[in-house]
Amino acid sequence: MTIMSLNQDSRIYVAGHRGLVGSAIWRELQREGFTNLIGRTRQEVDLLDATAVRNFYAATRPEFVFIAAAKVGGILANSNHPATFLHENLQIQSNLIHGAYQAGVRKLLFLGSSCIYPRLASMPLKEEYLLTGPLEPTNEWYAVAKIAGIKLCQAYRRQYGCDFISAMPTNMYGPNDNYDLQNSHVLPALIRKFHEAKQAGAATVTCWGSGAPLREFLYADDLGRACVFLMRHYSEEQFINVGCGSELSIRELAETVRRVVGFAGEIVWDTSKPDGMPRKLMDSSRLFALGWRPQVDLETGLRRVYADFLARQPGGK
Ligand SMILES: NC(=O)c1ccc[n+]([C@@H]2O[C@H](COP(=O)([O-])OP(=O)(O)OC[C@H]3O[C@@H](n4cnc5c(N)ncnc54)[C@H](OP(=O)(O)O)[C@@H]3O)[C@@H](O)[C@H]2O)c1
């Protein structure tokens, strides 16, 4: 393991700096006093355009790169747009990783997700389970692109000696999330549902499934801290999981969201709807062994997210 010398004035590019993960990395870098941060909107640099990416690297010469730009979406979006998910993710990461090699970037962190693991892998998910079985078909397009991203980092490390690493975060939640009920993740969807039920004075909120599945959630700022920590302290070909190491049931999650939002009614579980996987937990022991730990518990994180949600409502409520 090498300790990479990130200096306060190092030129650091965060690709996707306005997204959920990218904005968390950006906030953490600001908190730590880095003064030379580089971020570009899609309008300024379209990462699907290899020439635009090459020109951007040549003009800004970043020394460190975080890749938090991706085409992201839920099961529905994945199954309706398989070509878009595969093509755009392959293109964005290839342009950024190959461009970083050409531009002599000193270190790069690529972000994937837990969907890279086989559908029937045992829990908790260990890094070595990659490519040991078939993927979950509902998001395999996205997963295949992410696996290619990991392999790109490993290949550039082997062939050119580039210090390119990859991290696989668990489910994340935080400010700047997507609260659209059609294509959001479970946690922001619950916040919106309970909030709207409270506003309407509804007696019940109906949630999908039995509430029994177990899931792990990491607060955005903890992921931001983990990414900066890995940029400083991790330099291996093997990608590394980033989770909080504990899980809770969807039922417990819904109860906590209800409490935080202040909805007084009942929760009804619609068991005719699918539960999804019974359990999804990352094994983050490699990361914990390096000395990193999450700091924000679920209730505290949810209170911050609900405040962010309220601030986005028309009139701030
Ligand atoms: N959210 C999670 O729970 C979670 C968990 C594990 C891993 N991750 C990983 O973290 C990464 C980021 O996810 P996220 O949730 O932060 O997604 P997000 O909120 O949708 O952010 C993605 C970012 O990528 C940018 N982007 C996409 N296509 C682009 C293009 N062609 N040119 C320039 N910018 C482009 C978007 O810019 P615009 O805003 O302009 O579209 C946006 O800022 C993904 O690799 C994902 O797999 C996320």
The ligand as a Gaussian input file, in Angstrom:
#p B3LYP/6-31G(d) Opt

LIG

0 1
 N      -26.530000       6.168000      -5.468000
 C      -26.142000       5.017000      -4.930000
 O      -26.796000       4.465000      -4.032000
 C      -24.873000       4.384000      -5.387000
 C      -24.478000       3.254000      -4.703000
 C      -23.345000       2.615000      -5.123000
 C      -22.631000       3.110000      -6.197000
 N      -23.019000       4.214000      -6.845000
 C      -22.214000       4.637000      -7.999000
 O      -21.812000       5.967000      -7.933000
 C      -21.750000       6.531000      -9.250000
 C      -22.583000       7.797000      -9.306000
 O      -23.914000       7.495000      -8.924000
 P      -24.938000       8.630000      -8.428000
 O      -25.989000       7.931000      -7.650000
 O      -24.193000       9.769000      -7.851000
 O      -25.582000       9.076000      -9.831000
 P      -26.201000      10.505000     -10.242000
 O      -26.700000      11.223000      -9.042000
 O      -27.146000      10.221000     -11.368000
 O      -24.948000      11.298000     -10.807000
 C      -24.328000      10.938000     -12.003000
 C      -23.552000      12.109000     -12.513000
 O      -22.954000      11.746000     -13.771000
 C      -23.126000      12.821000     -14.660000
 N      -23.159000      12.358000     -16.041000
 C      -23.856000      11.324000     -16.546000
 N      -23.681000      11.243000     -17.880000
 C      -22.830000      12.268000     -18.222000
 C      -22.288000      12.736000     -19.441000
 N      -22.553000      12.118000     -20.601000
 N      -21.464000      13.812000     -19.409000
 C      -21.204000      14.440000     -18.254000
 N      -21.698000      14.051000     -17.061000
 C      -22.511000      12.981000     -17.048000
 C      -24.448000      13.434000     -14.291000
 O      -24.503000      14.739000     -14.770000
 P      -25.918000      15.463000     -15.033000
 O      -26.409000      15.821000     -13.659000
 O      -25.574000      16.613000     -15.874000
 O      -26.793000      14.451000     -15.707000
 C      -24.387000      13.351000     -12.762000
 O      -23.726000      14.453000     -12.214000
 C      -22.251000       5.440000     -10.192000
 O      -21.145000       4.794000     -10.756000
 C      -22.993000       4.478000      -9.284000
 O      -22.921000       3.154000      -9.744000
 C      -24.154000       4.861000      -6.476000

